[in-house]
């Protein structure tokens, strides 16, 4: 059974940093593209970014709203996905989901999410 | 970025009703469209990919159609488990974008 478990969410002040982690299981992590998607309170779903697999050189893509502030990385040897968030803004407050992606682009498995609150 | 517009934003229906949700893209996305179901407190679930391909394990009452800029998700006979919010998503190009969602409520 595919499972994706996020951790690392919490309360952080504007301008601060936070690192989210995702622990995947039930599939060969190294074969897959992995994404982060978020949902702010009362808002819809927003794609944050993607890391491709080793076969595609672990290249990344980001939404314009987070580019230059957020970094997605992965450690296939530890079966782990990360989202490093710097220079956080109040508008980054959201539930962040770790998502497994098909190489064509859709999301076939989602985690339960971890809440990030950016507030003073 | 490609804008995705869903309609209606809310839909009231009864068990057994045929339900149709529309998703429009601001430019052609060929068939690079997925549909998800979201229930409160649960992770989104993939229903349809490539506009009309049913994800494994998803009931056959769900179907998707369309190409280019206009797409539909149809539930042929609404079941109690189907009351949820539905989202479309394009994956023709980055940034990947979602529609605003359609909440299917009990009439």
Contacts between the chains, C-beta under 8 A, distances in Angstrom:
chain1	res1	chain2	res2	distance
A	35	B	96	7.8
A	44	B	87	6.9
A	44	B	98	5.8
A	44	B	99	7.4
A	44	B	100	4.9
A	44	B	101	5.2
A	45	B	36	8.0
A	45	B	44	7.2
A	45	B	87	5.8
A	45	B	89	7.6
A	45	B	98	4.3
A	45	B	101	7.7
A	46	B	98	7.1
A	47	B	89	8.0
A	47	B	95	6.1
A	47	B	96	4.2
A	47	B	97	6.7
A	47	B	98	7.1
A	50	B	96	7.8
A	61	B	94	5.0
A	61	B	95	7.8
A	63	B	95	4.9
A	64	B	1	7.6
A	64	B	95	6.5
A	97	B	43	6.7
A	97	B	44	7.6
A	102	B	49	7.1
A	104	B	32	7.2
A	104	B	49	7.8
A	104	B	50	7.5
A	104	B	91	6.5
A	105	B	32	6.5
A	105	B	91	2.7
A	105	B	92	7.8
A	105	B	96	6.3
A	106	B	34	3.9
A	106	B	46	6.7
A	106	B	49	4.6
A	106	B	50	7.8
A	106	B	89	6.7
A	106	B	91	5.4
A	107	B	34	7.1
A	107	B	36	7.4
A	107	B	44	7.5
A	107	B	46	6.4
A	107	B	89	7.4
A	108	B	46	5.2
A	108	B	49	7.8
A	108	B	55	7.2
A	109	B	46	7.8
A	110	B	43	3.8
A	110	B	44	5.1
A	110	B	45	7.5
A	111	B	43	6.2
A	112	B	42	7.7
A	112	B	43	5.5
A	113	B	43	6.9
